[in-house]
Structures are given as structure tokens and as C-alpha cells.
Amino acid sequence: MAHVSAVRSLYKRILMLHRFMPIDLRALGDQYVKDEFRRHKTASGEEVTRFMTEWQNYKDTLQTQVLEAVGNKKLVFGADLSEDKLKDFQEEQIGQLYELMLESTKPNRQFDIQEEGTPK
């Protein structure tokens, strides 16, 4: 039961940190997180350990970026992946990463979301 609580806590913390992102990136990030956590519900113990480590690292990086931005009033998101890290990825993960990169760098992203109170 402690594991379920840790997973849920990490999941909620990541979604909370996404609130600091621009609305379109938040929608993209939230959907990706939800899909990944759902996809790994039945993963093996070894996969779960690696999954939790990587998402914890993501949460820590995002939290650091948000805290650094508080004084600057400018958010900078993301981090470079080393070649060593990329070598550990499975082919499917490389494809997902590529799709995520394409979607997040599109000038006209698929999400047409308005901030609350913004006229359409």
C-alpha cells in the first residue's frame, strides 16, 4: 500500500507543477503523464523501480525550474538528454520522445486551449 501512495503522490505533484507551464504545454504534459502512469500500472518490479526513478528526476528538475523562475518571472522548461541516457531507451521510447518533441515545438500546437477569462 505504501507503494501505491508513493506513486499517487508523485503523480499529483507532477500535475501540480505542470500548472506553472503555459496552458498548451500543460495540456500536453498532463496527457503524457496520465498515459505513462496508466501504461505502467501492470509493469514488473524492475520496470516500476526505473519508472519511479525517472519520474522522480523529472519532478525534481521541474520543481527546481519553477522555483528558479519565481524571482525571474520567466519559466524555462526542459533539460538535455545525454547520449548515455538515450542509449538506455527502447525503440518505442525514442519514438514517443520524438513525437513529444515535435508536438511541443510546433508553432500551432494541436491543443487550442484558452486561459480562463480569455475571450475566444
Protein Blocks (a to p, Z undefined) as FASTA:
>chain_A
ZZmmmmmmmmmmmmmmmmmpcfklmmmmmmmmmmmmmmmmmgcfklmmmmmmmmmmmmmm
mmmmmmmmmmnopacedjdddfklmmmpcfklmmmmmmmmmmmmpfbdfbdcddehiaZZ
